[in-house]
Amino acid sequence: MTISTEEFGNLFGSFEREAFRLETLDDYGQSGGVDAYHDFLAGKSRPEGYDSAPWMQTVRKATQSGKRMYRVHILSRPLTKYLQYELSWGYRRNMTAGEEFFILDTTEQENPLPDVPDFWMFDERSVARMQYDDAGKFLGADQPSGDPARWAEYRDVALRHAVPFAEWWDRYGTE
């Protein structure tokens, strides 16, 4: 069932314990932060207001109230230009608000979740499956029917095969 932008946004204000995100794409460059991405590509510094974007406020509010927000990104090296931007600017910025990141690098291991789409899961009860076009533009979200336990298992598999972002970045961030 497709959910509205408002309903999707409300999930971030109503979860009680944790919000988990699985990212599977190499390029989300058409889905927000486009100006910052273009600045990154042009070799410019972060734009004014980048570190106080609304997403940062959402994350900070949640984590300061004891909630956990974390994600796993499935990727392989060499990184696309977009992933270089997302990891070096976005992830490092979001970490200052308390969001946690893990990398499941499939460069030297098989992807354990090859056909699993991007999704958010809230408190292991609500799932928002993310819809993107081929260019990485966000089209909306839907709430899949059925038991959310399947999505919790996807999360668990991803985490078992992932490493903390800081550890991965220290090793591969300059490649």
JOQUI-V501048 format. One record per residue. N is the residue number from 0. SS is DSSP state (@ for helix, = for strand, . for the rest). Layout:
BEGIN
((N:SS) (N:SS))
END
This chain:
BEGIN
((0:.) (1:=) (2:=) (3:.) (4:@) (5:@) (6:@) (7:@) (8:@) (9:@) (10:@) (11:@) (12:@) (13:@) (14:.) (15:.) (16:.) (17:=) (18:=) (19:=) (20:=) (21:=) (22:=) (23:.) (24:.) (25:.) (26:.) (27:.) (28:.) (29:.) (30:.) (31:.) (32:.) (33:@) (34:@) (35:@) (36:@) (37:@) (38:@) (39:@) (40:@) (41:.) (42:.) (43:.) (44:.) (45:.) (46:.) (47:.) (48:.) (49:@) (50:@) (51:@) (52:.) (53:@) (54:@) (55:@) (56:@) (57:@) (58:@) (59:@) (60:@) (61:@) (62:@) (63:@) (64:.) (65:.) (66:.) (67:=) (68:=) (69:=) (70:=) (71:=) (72:=) (73:=) (74:=) (75:.) (76:.) (77:.) (78:.) (79:.) (80:@) (81:@) (82:@) (83:@) (84:@) (85:@) (86:@) (87:@) (88:@) (89:@) (90:@) (91:@) (92:@) (93:@) (94:@) (95:.) (96:.) (97:.) (98:.) (99:=) (100:=) (101:=) (102:=) (103:=) (104:=) (105:.) (106:.) (107:.) (108:.) (109:.) (110:.) (111:.) (112:.) (113:.) (114:.) (115:.) (116:.) (117:.) (118:=) (119:=) (120:=) (121:=) (122:.) (123:.) (124:.) (125:=) (126:=) (127:=) (128:=) (129:=) (130:=) (131:=) (132:.) (133:.) (134:.) (135:.) (136:.) (137:=) (138:=) (139:=) (140:=) (141:=) (142:.) (143:.) (144:.) (145:.) (146:.) (147:.) (148:@) (149:@) (150:@) (151:@) (152:@) (153:@) (154:@) (155:@) (156:@) (157:@) (158:@) (159:@) (160:@) (161:.) (162:=) (163:=) (164:@) (165:@) (166:@) (167:@) (168:@) (169:@) (170:@) (171:@) (172:.) (173:.) (174:.))
END
